[in-house]
Amino acid sequence: MKVAAFVALLCIGMLLCVLVAYLSFVDYIGVFVKIFPSIQPKDYAEYNTLIKSTAYKKHKQKWRRRFSLSTLIYALIYVLLSMVMHNTVYGFLLGLWGAAVSIGIMEYFANKEKKNIQK
């Protein structure tokens, strides 16, 4: 196992996890409305008030941090599997899979909390 490849895949996977954590909370509807102002969803005004509320901003900040913790899950899985199996590619792929599963679980709880903020 080459150390340079090991470290490079570790860094790439961690950057991917952080990127997904931040892209999960981008206001895609707002971007779409800015690009095409004539096309707006029916309940855009209600959605826009939610996005601009301080409660949602705190929610977003809290869950971005929690989603960023998926990098630790990735790194742990990657290092353990790479050391045990002596194959960095398997460790990389299974580490990303583990991070994706953890993000999916966190997304479920984040959406439950977001629905409580909407009410």
N, C-alpha and C positions, 0 to 999 in steps of 0.2 A: 504494500500500500504506500503510495507516494504522498508525502506530507503536503506538498503544494496542491495536489488535486483534492485531498481531504479538506484542507482549509478553504479552498476556493468553493467547493460544493457546500460547505457549511455556511459560508458568507452569502452565497447566492440564495440558498434556501431561506436564510433568515431575512434577507432583503425582500424576498417574495412574500413571506408571511407578514411583514410590516406593511408592504404595499397593499396586500389584500385587506388588512385591518383598516387602513385609511380609505381605500376605495369603497369599502362597505358603507361608509357614511357620507358619500358625496351626494349632493342634491341633483340627481340626474334629471328630474322633472323640471326643476328650475333652470337648468342649463338648456334643456329642450325648448322651454318657453322663451328664453332669451334669444335662441337661434331662430325660432319660428314664432314670433309674437302673436300672429293671427290664430294659431292653433293652441287652445288652452283646454285642459281637462275640465269636466263639469264642476268638480269640487276643488278647483285650484286655490280659490281664496281661503277656504278652510285649511287646506294643506299648507299654504303659505304662512298662515298665522301660527300653525303648529311649529313649523320650521324656525320661525323667528322668535318663538317664546324662549324665555330664559330656562325654563324647566327642561325643554328639549336640548338646549345647548349644554346643560350640565349632564344630561343623559348621554349625549353624544360623546362628550369628553370622557366620561367614566367608562363607557363601553369601548371607546378606542383604545384606552389603556388595557382593558381586559382582553380585547382581541389581540393586542400586541404580545400578550403572554403566550400566544400560540407559537411564538418563536422559540420559547424555552422548551415547549413540547417537541417541536421539530428538532431542536438541537439535541435534546436528550435521546430521542429515538434514533437520530442519525448517528450519533457517537456510539451508542450501544450496539446498534446493528452493524455498523462499520467495523467495530472492534471484534465482535463475535463472528461475523460472517466473512470478514476480510474482503468485503466488496463494498466500495463506496457508492456505487450506482443503486444497489438495492437499499442501502441505508438512506440515500437521498430520496428515492421514490416512496419508500414506506414512511419516511419522516414527513414528507409533504402530505401523504395520505392521512397520517395521524393528525397533522396540523389542520387539515381540511375538516376532519371529523370534529375536532375540538371547536373550530370556528362555527360549524353547523350547530353544535350543541349550545354554544354561547349565543348564537343568533336567535335561537328559540326563546331563550330567557330575555334577551334584549327586546324582542318584539312584544313579549308579554308586558314588559315594563313600558314600552312605547304606547301600547294600547291603553294602559292606565293613565298615561300623561294626556292622551287625546280626550279622555273623558273628563 
